[in-house]
Amino acid sequence: MTVKRKLYGLAALGILIAAIVAAAAVYGVTAMSSASHSIFNNALLVNKNVSTLVVLFEQSRTFVRGINASISKDEIARADAAFNVIDQKLADTSIDVFRSITNEGVREAVTAFIAALDQSRRVATEIFESWKAGDAEKAARLAEEDGRNEAAMREALSTLTAFLDRLADQELNALEETQRTTTLVAIAVAAAVPFLIVIAFLVARQIATPIAALTFAARDVERRKFEPHSIETVAGQRNELGSLARVFQKMAIDVQRREEELEGLVHERTRDLETKNELLEKQHKRMETELDIARSLQGAMLPQRMPKHPSYSGRAIMRPARELGGDFYDFFVIGEDEIGLVIADVSGKGVPAAFFMAISRTVLQSSAREGRSAGDCLAETNSILCEQNPLDMFVTVFYGILNLRTGELSYANGGHNPPIVVRESGEVAELPVTGGIAMGIMPGFSYDQGSLKLEKGDTLFLYTDGISEAMDTEGREFTVDRLVTSLSESHRQSLDIVVSNVTDAVSRFVGDAPQHDDITYLVVRYKGPPEPIELETIKRVEDAGTPWAMKAV
């Protein structure tokens, strides 16, 4: 072989080695560019879209947690409107997330996160619907489910973040592997062509260093630790890598600025909500104070003890389901030998029912004191209530007039539960109904009367449906039959024990279930006509100017 051929061979070998080096360099550049773009796209996805989703979700949570049973329906409606605005932004941003994803692995992780987020949004919407419908119990159950959904969403977010970290690490490892391969090729070539090694090393360094810097910068953006000056050297280059670095730098700065603006907005809204919550707390305390005063006034409005008389004894209890109740009882003297007995239940609960209760009691007692019969008294009261009823409320009433000398009870029923009479012999039965409707619904309605004679030792039990319809934790009612059973031995017991037995029976049945209606009852035991010596005593008390009606039992 001639020297010329050897030179040609060496030249061809040099060309081949140069081609291999060039191919390795191109492969390294392609692999590193792909890794850089993958990390860059995923960083933009996390910071621009997922971060926005998280911020919007936290804003929506603030409105959900701010709703409770103490705020008004108007406030709930305003919170719901604000929540819907944020929720719509969540839905739009979720769509943007899916449109911007090109990596299948990222798509799967983001899908799980958004699915958990959508579940939490759905439950939050149902919570608002429950509050607007006044179903606090359903809202409480949904709140517990919402807590679990929120935990699942945050777990999905953690999984997504971990996946992106692994993706960045994998691409960085691939880049480092490419660098090692390039270096090995350069070392191999160095044995034959030293100057090619130097050139390959310089080229690899010139290409790999900027890409590595961009890779680390992308990871810093994802971790929210990016410093713009960290890629200033790469951005100053007059080539494609420099252009890529400048675009990346600008976009990263924009992302960070938007995140800071969002965080500032969240802090500002949080401070506003805290201020409003403080005002709501003050208003709530003031309302509680006023309700306490109203409850005391309502309790003072009802007679605390029945008038003292040798012909009867009695007890009465009213326990409202809320701060104020709509049930009421009443008893008052009519002439010398009669006493009026009233038990009533106003539709609804709370403050409106309490006001309507006061009006109904005043009108009924005023009509009764004019000496009308039980039926005429209810008819007159019904007409007046229909004229003074802007809220279209109504009240069921049982009104009886007991003659203390004869034991005769004349009564009329305006849609109320019929009282129960317990005979001295032990027989228990409901009073026959008279067919009247509730008062305040239709004017000009007449009320039929019934009558019943009470014998010595007979007990009359007047009550509202808060007793018979009291529910346990499974939604079962106490019923009239259970009430009759608890009263079956009343003829042998004192009135204090009768009241205690009924109260204990209802409490045992209800258990831990909340009281959903007012509980009110009035118990009267007829002792027979007074003896002549007792009548003389009453006469002397009346002559002294102290009516027997004011004496406590």
C-alpha positions as CSV (number, residue, x, y, z in Angstrom):
1,M,0.0,0.0,0.0
2,T,1.4,3.3,-1.1
3,V,1.7,6.3,1.1
4,K,-0.9,8.1,-0.9
5,R,-3.4,5.3,-0.2
6,K,-2.6,5.4,3.4
7,L,-3.2,9.1,3.4
8,Y,-6.5,8.6,1.7
9,G,-7.3,5.9,4.2
10,L,-6.4,8.2,7.1
11,A,-8.5,11.0,5.5
12,A,-11.4,8.6,5.1
13,L,-11.0,7.5,8.7
14,G,-10.9,11.0,9.8
15,I,-14.0,11.8,7.8
16,L,-15.8,8.7,9.3
17,I,-14.8,9.7,12.8
18,A,-15.9,13.2,12.2
19,A,-19.2,11.9,10.9
20,I,-19.7,9.7,13.9
21,V,-18.8,12.7,16.2
22,A,-21.2,14.9,14.3
23,A,-24.0,12.3,14.5
24,A,-23.4,11.8,18.2
25,A,-23.5,15.6,18.7
26,V,-26.7,15.9,16.7
27,Y,-28.2,13.0,18.7
28,G,-27.2,14.7,22.0
29,V,-28.6,18.1,20.9
30,T,-31.9,16.5,19.8
31,A,-32.3,14.5,23.0
32,M,-31.4,17.4,25.2
33,S,-33.7,19.8,23.3
34,S,-36.5,17.3,23.6
35,A,-35.9,17.0,27.4
36,S,-35.8,20.8,27.7
37,H,-39.0,21.3,25.8
38,S,-40.8,18.6,27.8
39,I,-39.8,20.1,31.1
40,F,-40.6,23.6,29.9
41,N,-44.1,22.6,28.7
42,N,-44.9,20.7,31.9
43,A,-43.6,23.7,34.0
44,L,-45.9,26.1,32.1
45,L,-48.8,23.7,32.6
46,V,-48.3,23.4,36.4
47,N,-47.7,27.1,36.9
48,K,-50.2,28.7,34.5
49,N,-53.1,26.3,34.8
50,V,-52.9,23.9,37.8
51,S,-51.8,26.8,40.1
52,T,-54.7,28.8,38.9
53,L,-57.1,25.9,39.6
54,V,-55.8,25.5,43.1
55,V,-56.1,29.3,43.8
56,L,-59.7,29.3,42.4
57,F,-60.5,26.2,44.4
58,E,-59.3,27.8,47.6
59,Q,-61.5,30.9,46.9
60,S,-64.5,28.7,46.4
61,R,-63.8,26.8,49.6
62,T,-63.9,30.2,51.5
63,F,-67.5,30.8,50.4
64,V,-68.6,27.2,51.2
65,R,-67.0,27.3,54.7
66,G,-68.5,30.7,55.4
67,I,-72.1,29.3,55.3
68,N,-73.8,28.2,58.5
69,A,-77.2,28.0,60.1
70,S,-76.9,31.4,61.6
71,I,-76.8,33.5,58.5
72,S,-79.8,34.7,56.5
73,K,-81.1,33.4,53.2
74,D,-80.0,36.6,51.5
75,E,-76.5,36.2,52.7
76,I,-76.5,32.6,51.5
77,A,-77.8,33.7,48.1
78,R,-75.0,36.3,47.8
79,A,-72.4,33.7,48.8
80,D,-73.9,31.3,46.3
81,A,-73.7,33.9,43.5
82,A,-70.0,34.6,44.3
83,F,-69.3,30.9,44.5
84,N,-70.9,30.3,41.0
85,V,-68.6,32.9,39.4
86,I,-65.5,31.2,40.9
87,D,-66.9,27.8,40.0
88,Q,-67.4,28.8,36.3
89,K,-63.8,30.0,36.2
90,L,-62.8,26.6,37.6
91,A,-64.7,24.8,34.8
92,D,-63.2,27.1,32.1
93,T,-59.6,26.7,33.4
94,S,-60.1,22.9,33.6
95,I,-60.9,22.9,29.8
96,D,-57.8,25.0,29.1
97,V,-55.7,22.5,31.1
98,F,-56.8,19.5,28.8
99,R,-56.3,21.5,25.6
100,S,-52.7,22.4,26.6
101,I,-51.5,18.9,27.5
102,T,-49.5,16.9,24.9
103,N,-47.7,14.4,27.2
104,E,-49.9,11.4,27.8
105,G,-48.5,10.7,31.3
106,V,-49.2,14.3,32.3
107,R,-52.7,13.9,30.9
108,E,-53.4,10.9,33.1
109,A,-52.2,12.6,36.3
110,V,-54.1,15.8,35.5
111,T,-57.3,13.8,34.7
112,A,-57.3,12.2,38.1
113,F,-56.7,15.6,39.7
114,I,-59.5,17.4,37.8
115,A,-61.9,14.5,38.4
116,A,-61.4,14.9,42.1
117,L,-61.8,18.6,41.8
118,D,-65.0,18.2,39.8
119,Q,-66.4,15.9,42.5
120,S,-65.7,18.5,45.1
121,R,-67.3,21.2,43.0
122,R,-70.4,19.1,42.5
123,V,-70.8,18.5,46.3
124,A,-70.2,22.2,47.1
125,T,-73.0,23.1,44.7
126,E,-75.3,20.7,46.4
127,I,-74.3,22.2,49.8
128,F,-75.5,25.6,48.6
129,E,-78.7,24.1,47.2
130,S,-79.4,22.5,50.6
131,W,-78.8,25.7,52.5
132,K,-81.1,27.6,50.1
133,A,-83.7,24.9,50.6
134,G,-83.3,25.2,54.4
135,D,-82.1,21.6,54.7
136,A,-79.3,22.2,57.3
137,E,-79.1,18.4,58.1
138,K,-78.4,17.5,54.4
139,A,-76.0,20.4,54.2
140,A,-74.1,19.0,57.2
141,R,-73.9,15.5,55.6
142,L,-72.7,17.0,52.3
143,A,-70.1,19.1,54.2
144,E,-68.6,15.9,55.6
145,E,-68.6,14.4,52.1
146,D,-67.0,17.6,50.8
147,G,-64.2,17.2,53.3
148,R,-63.4,13.8,52.0
149,N,-63.6,15.0,48.4
150,E,-61.3,17.9,49.2
151,A,-58.8,15.5,50.8
152,A,-59.0,13.3,47.6
153,M,-58.4,16.3,45.4
154,R,-55.4,17.4,47.4
155,E,-54.0,13.8,47.3
156,A,-54.5,13.9,43.5
157,L,-52.7,17.2,43.4
158,S,-49.8,15.7,45.4
159,T,-49.7,12.8,43.0
160,L,-49.6,15.2,40.0
161,T,-46.8,17.3,41.5
162,A,-44.8,14.1,42.3
163,F,-45.3,12.9,38.8
164,L,-44.1,16.2,37.3
165,D,-41.0,16.1,39.6
166,R,-40.3,12.5,38.4
167,L,-40.7,13.6,34.8
168,A,-38.3,16.4,35.2
169,D,-35.8,14.2,37.0
170,Q,-36.1,11.5,34.2
171,E,-35.5,14.1,31.5
172,L,-32.6,15.5,33.4
173,N,-31.1,12.0,33.8
174,A,-31.6,11.4,30.1
175,L,-29.7,14.7,29.5
176,E,-26.9,13.7,31.8
177,E,-26.7,10.3,30.1
178,T,-26.5,12.0,26.7
179,Q,-23.6,14.1,28.1
180,R,-21.8,11.0,29.3
181,T,-22.2,9.3,25.9
182,T,-20.9,12.3,24.1
183,T,-17.9,12.5,26.4
184,L,-17.1,8.8,25.9
185,V,-17.3,9.2,22.2
186,A,-15.0,12.2,22.4
187,I,-12.5,10.2,24.5
188,A,-12.5,7.3,22.0
189,V,-11.9,9.6,19.1
190,A,-9.1,11.4,21.1
191,A,-6.9,8.3,20.8
192,A,-6.8,8.7,17.0
193,V,-7.6,12.3,16.4
194,P,-6.8,14.5,19.4
195,F,-8.0,17.7,17.8
196,L,-11.4,16.1,17.1
197,I,-11.8,15.4,20.8
198,V,-11.1,19.0,21.7
199,I,-13.6,20.2,19.0
200,A,-16.3,17.6,20.1
201,F,-15.8,18.6,23.8
202,L,-16.1,22.3,23.0
203,V,-19.2,21.7,20.8
204,A,-20.8,19.5,23.4
205,R,-20.1,22.0,26.2
206,Q,-21.3,24.9,24.1
207,I,-24.6,23.1,23.4
208,A,-25.1,21.1,26.6
209,T,-24.4,23.8,29.1
210,P,-27.2,26.2,27.9
211,I,-29.7,23.3,27.7
212,A,-28.7,22.1,31.2
213,A,-29.2,25.6,32.4
214,L,-32.7,25.8,30.8
215,T,-33.5,22.4,32.3
216,F,-32.6,23.5,35.8
217,A,-34.5,26.8,35.3
218,A,-37.6,24.9,34.2
219,R,-37.4,22.7,37.3
220,D,-37.0,25.9,39.4
221,V,-40.1,27.4,37.8
222,E,-42.1,24.2,38.7
223,R,-40.8,24.5,42.3
224,R,-41.5,28.3,42.4
225,K,-37.8,29.0,43.0
226,F,-36.8,30.5,39.6
227,E,-34.4,33.4,39.5
228,P,-34.4,35.3,36.1
229,H,-30.6,36.0,36.3
230,S,-29.8,32.3,36.5
231,I,-30.1,32.0,32.7
232,E,-28.8,35.5,31.8
233,T,-25.7,34.1,30.2
234,V,-27.7,31.7,27.9
235,A,-30.1,34.5,27.1
236,G,-27.3,36.7,25.9
237,Q,-26.2,34.2,23.1
238,R,-27.0,35.1,19.5
239,N,-28.4,31.8,18.4
240,E,-31.5,29.6,18.7
241,L,-30.7,28.6,22.3
242,G,-30.4,32.3,23.2
243,S,-33.8,33.0,21.6
244,L,-35.3,30.0,23.5
245,A,-33.8,31.3,26.8
246,R,-35.1,34.8,26.3
247,V,-38.6,33.5,25.5
248,F,-38.5,31.2,28.5
249,Q,-37.2,34.0,30.8
250,K,-40.0,36.3,29.8
251,M,-42.7,33.7,30.2
252,A,-41.4,32.5,33.6
253,I,-41.4,36.1,34.8
254,D,-45.0,36.6,33.6
255,V,-46.0,33.3,35.3
256,Q,-44.4,34.3,38.6
257,R,-45.9,37.8,38.4
258,R,-49.4,36.4,37.8
259,E,-48.9,34.0,40.7
260,E,-47.9,36.9,43.0
261,E,-51.0,38.9,41.8
262,L,-53.2,35.9,42.5
263,E,-51.7,35.4,45.9
264,G,-52.2,39.1,46.7
265,L,-55.7,38.9,45.5
266,V,-56.4,35.8,47.7
267,H,-54.8,37.5,50.7
268,E,-56.9,40.6,50.1
269,R,-60.1,38.6,49.7
270,T,-59.2,36.6,52.8
271,R,-58.8,39.8,54.9
272,D,-62.2,41.0,53.5
273,L,-63.8,37.8,54.5
274,E,-62.3,37.9,58.0
275,T,-63.6,41.4,58.5
276,K,-67.1,40.4,57.3
277,N,-67.0,37.3,59.5
278,E,-66.2,39.5,62.5
279,L,-69.1,41.7,61.7
280,L,-71.3,38.7,61.3
281,E,-70.2,37.3,64.6
282,K,-71.0,40.6,66.3
283,Q,-74.4,40.7,64.6
284,H,-75.0,37.0,65.7
285,K,-74.2,37.8,69.3
286,R,-76.5,40.8,69.2
287,M,-79.2,38.7,67.7
288,E,-78.7,36.0,70.4
289,T,-79.0,38.6,73.1
290,E,-82.2,40.0,71.6
291,L,-83.6,36.5,71.2
292,D,-82.8,35.7,74.8
293,I,-84.7,38.8,75.9
294,A,-87.6,37.8,73.6
295,R,-87.6,34.3,75.0
296,S,-87.8,35.7,78.5
297,L,-90.6,38.0,77.5
298,Q,-92.5,35.2,75.8
299,G,-92.1,33.0,78.9
300,A,-93.3,35.8,81.1
301,M,-96.3,36.4,78.8
302,L,-97.7,32.9,79.6
303,P,-99.2,32.3,83.0
304,Q,-96.7,30.4,85.2
305,R,-99.2,28.8,87.6
306,M,-102.9,28.1,87.5
307,P,-105.3,30.0,89.8
308,K,-105.8,28.4,93.2
309,H,-109.1,26.8,93.8
310,P,-110.3,23.8,95.8
311,S,-112.2,22.4,92.7
312,Y,-109.1,21.6,90.6
313,S,-105.3,21.6,90.3
314,G,-103.2,21.9,87.2
315,R,-99.8,22.1,85.6
316,A,-98.5,23.5,82.3
317,I,-95.3,23.3,80.3
318,M,-94.1,25.0,77.0
319,R,-90.7,24.0,75.6
320,P,-89.9,25.7,72.2
321,A,-87.9,23.9,69.5
322,R,-86.1,27.2,68.7
323,E,-85.3,30.3,70.6
324,L,-88.9,31.4,70.3
325,G,-92.0,29.1,70.0
326,G,-95.4,29.2,68.4
327,D,-97.2,27.0,70.8
328,F,-99.0,28.5,73.8
329,Y,-101.4,27.6,76.6
330,D,-103.6,29.8,78.7
331,F,-106.1,29.6,81.6
332,F,-108.2,32.4,83.0
333,V,-111.2,33.0,85.2
334,I,-114.6,33.6,83.6
335,G,-117.1,34.9,86.1
336,E,-117.3,33.2,89.5
337,D,-117.7,29.5,88.7
338,E,-115.9,29.0,85.3
339,I,-112.4,28.8,84.1
340,G,-111.2,29.0,80.4
341,L,-108.6,26.4,79.2
342,V,-106.6,27.0,76.0
343,I,-104.0,25.0,74.1
344,A,-102.8,26.3,70.6
345,D,-100.2,25.7,68.0
346,V,-99.2,28.5,65.5
347,S,-97.9,27.5,62.0
348,G,-94.2,27.8,61.6
349,K,-91.5,28.5,64.2
350,G,-89.2,31.3,65.4
351,V,-89.9,35.0,65.6
352,P,-92.9,35.2,63.2
353,A,-94.7,32.3,65.0
354,A,-94.0,34.0,68.4
355,F,-95.6,37.3,67.2
356,F,-98.6,35.6,65.8
357,M,-98.9,33.5,69.0
358,A,-99.0,36.7,71.1
359,I,-101.7,38.2,68.8
360,S,-103.8,35.0,68.9
361,R,-103.6,34.7,72.7
362,T,-104.6,38.3,73.2
363,V,-107.5,38.2,70.8
364,L,-108.8,34.9,72.1
365,Q,-108.6,35.9,75.8
366,S,-110.3,39.2,75.1
367,S,-113.1,37.5,73.3
368,A,-113.4,34.8,76.0
369,R,-113.7,37.4,78.9
370,E,-116.7,38.9,77.2
371,G,-118.6,35.8,78.2
372,R,-119.1,34.2,74.8
373,S,-119.5,30.5,74.4
374,A,-116.5,28.4,73.3
375,G,-117.7,28.2,69.6
376,D,-118.6,31.9,69.4
377,C,-115.3,32.8,71.0
378,L,-113.3,30.8,68.3
379,A,-115.5,32.3,65.5
380,E,-114.9,35.9,66.7
381,T,-111.2,35.2,67.1
382,N,-110.9,33.7,63.7
383,S,-112.5,36.7,62.0
384,I,-110.2,39.1,63.7
385,L,-107.1,37.0,62.9
386,C,-108.0,36.8,59.2
387,E,-108.1,40.6,59.1
388,Q,-104.7,40.9,60.9
389,N,-102.7,38.2,59.1
390,P,-100.4,39.7,56.4
391,L,-98.2,36.5,56.4
392,D,-101.1,34.1,55.9
393,M,-100.3,32.2,59.1
394,F,-102.8,30.1,61.0
395,V,-103.2,28.7,64.5
396,T,-104.9,25.5,65.7
397,V,-106.8,26.0,69.0
398,F,-108.7,24.0,71.6
399,Y,-110.8,26.1,73.9
400,G,-112.7,24.7,76.8
401,I,-114.9,26.3,79.5
402,L,-114.9,24.3,82.8
403,N,-117.7,24.9,85.3
404,L,-116.1,24.3,88.7
405,R,-119.4,23.6,90.4
406,T,-120.8,21.0,88.0
407,G,-117.7,19.7,86.3
408,E,-119.3,20.4,82.9
409,L,-116.8,21.1,80.1
410,S,-118.1,22.9,77.0
411,Y,-115.5,23.2,74.3
412,A,-114.8,24.0,70.6
413,N,-111.9,22.7,68.5
414,G,-110.2,24.8,65.8
415,G,-108.3,22.0,64.0
416,H,-106.3,21.0,67.1
417,N,-105.3,17.7,68.5
418,P,-108.3,16.5,70.7
419,P,-107.4,16.5,74.4
420,I,-107.2,13.2,76.3
421,V,-109.4,12.6,79.4
422,V,-108.3,10.1,82.0
423,R,-111.2,9.0,84.2
424,E,-110.8,8.4,87.9
425,S,-111.6,4.8,87.1
426,G,-108.6,4.5,84.8
427,E,-110.4,4.7,81.5
428,V,-108.4,6.8,78.9
429,A,-110.1,8.4,75.8
430,E,-109.8,11.3,73.4
431,L,-112.5,14.0,73.5
432,P,-114.9,13.8,70.5
433,V,-113.9,16.3,67.7
434,T,-116.2,19.1,66.7
435,G,-114.9,19.6,63.1
436,G,-113.6,23.1,63.3
437,I,-110.8,24.4,61.0
438,A,-107.6,26.3,62.0
439,M,-108.1,30.0,62.7
440,G,-106.7,32.6,60.4
441,I,-107.4,30.8,57.1
442,M,-111.0,31.8,56.2
443,P,-113.2,34.4,57.9
444,G,-116.9,33.9,58.7
445,F,-116.5,30.3,59.7
446,S,-118.6,28.9,62.6
447,Y,-117.4,26.4,65.2
448,D,-119.5,23.7,66.6
449,Q,-119.4,22.9,70.3
450,G,-119.0,19.7,72.3
451,S,-119.5,19.0,76.0
452,L,-118.2,16.6,78.5
453,K,-118.9,16.1,82.2
454,L,-115.8,15.7,84.4
455,E,-116.3,13.6,87.6
456,K,-114.3,14.0,90.7
457,G,-110.7,12.7,90.1
458,D,-110.9,13.0,86.3
459,T,-107.8,14.4,84.6
460,L,-107.8,16.4,81.3
461,F,-104.6,16.4,79.2
462,L,-104.4,19.2,76.5
463,Y,-101.3,19.0,74.3
464,T,-99.8,20.1,70.9
465,D,-98.5,17.8,68.1
466,G,-94.9,18.4,69.3
467,I,-95.5,15.5,71.6
468,S,-97.4,13.0,69.4
469,E,-95.1,13.8,66.4
470,A,-91.8,13.9,68.3
471,M,-89.3,11.8,66.2
472,D,-86.4,9.5,67.1
473,T,-83.1,9.3,65.2
474,E,-84.8,6.9,62.6
475,G,-87.7,9.3,61.9
476,R,-90.4,7.3,63.8
477,E,-93.1,9.3,65.6
478,F,-94.0,9.1,69.3
479,T,-97.7,8.8,68.3
480,V,-100.9,9.3,70.3
481,D,-100.9,5.6,71.3
482,R,-97.7,6.0,73.2
483,L,-99.0,9.1,74.9
484,V,-102.2,7.2,76.0
485,T,-100.0,4.4,77.3
486,S,-97.9,6.9,79.4
487,L,-101.2,8.4,80.8
488,S,-102.8,5.1,81.5
489,E,-101.9,5.2,85.2
490,S,-102.5,9.0,85.7
491,H,-105.6,8.5,87.8
492,R,-103.4,7.0,90.6
493,Q,-100.6,9.6,90.5
494,S,-100.1,13.3,91.4
495,L,-100.0,15.8,88.5
496,D,-96.3,16.4,89.1
497,I,-95.7,12.7,88.4
498,V,-98.1,12.7,85.4
499,V,-96.1,15.6,83.9
500,S,-92.8,13.9,84.7
501,N,-93.9,10.6,83.2
502,V,-95.0,12.1,79.9
503,T,-91.8,14.2,79.6
504,D,-89.6,11.2,80.4
505,A,-91.4,9.0,77.9
506,V,-90.9,11.5,75.1
507,S,-87.2,12.0,76.0
508,R,-86.5,8.3,76.1
509,F,-88.2,7.7,72.7
510,V,-86.5,10.7,71.0
511,G,-83.0,9.9,72.4
512,D,-80.3,12.0,70.7
513,A,-82.6,13.3,67.9
514,P,-83.0,17.1,67.8
515,Q,-86.3,18.6,68.9
516,H,-88.1,19.6,65.6
517,D,-91.3,21.1,67.0
518,D,-92.5,23.0,70.1
519,I,-93.7,20.8,73.0
520,T,-96.6,22.2,75.1
521,Y,-99.2,20.6,77.3
522,L,-101.7,21.7,80.0
523,V,-102.9,19.2,82.6
524,V,-106.0,19.8,84.8
525,R,-107.5,17.5,87.4
526,Y,-111.1,18.1,88.6
527,K,-111.6,17.6,92.3
528,G,-115.3,18.1,92.4
529,P,-117.4,21.0,93.6
530,P,-116.1,22.9,96.5
531,E,-117.4,22.2,100.0
532,P,-119.5,25.0,101.6
533,I,-116.6,25.9,104.0
534,E,-114.3,26.2,101.1
535,L,-116.7,28.5,99.2
536,E,-117.0,30.6,102.3
537,T,-113.2,31.0,102.4
538,I,-113.1,32.0,98.7
539,K,-115.9,34.5,99.4
540,R,-114.0,36.1,102.2
541,V,-110.9,36.3,100.0
542,E,-112.9,38.0,97.2
543,D,-114.5,40.4,99.7
544,A,-111.0,41.4,100.9
545,G,-110.3,42.4,97.3
546,T,-108.0,39.5,96.4
547,P,-109.6,37.4,93.6
548,W,-108.9,33.7,93.9
549,A,-107.6,33.7,90.4
550,M,-104.3,35.2,91.4
551,K,-103.5,32.5,94.0
552,A,-100.8,30.0,92.8
553,V,-101.3,26.3,93.1
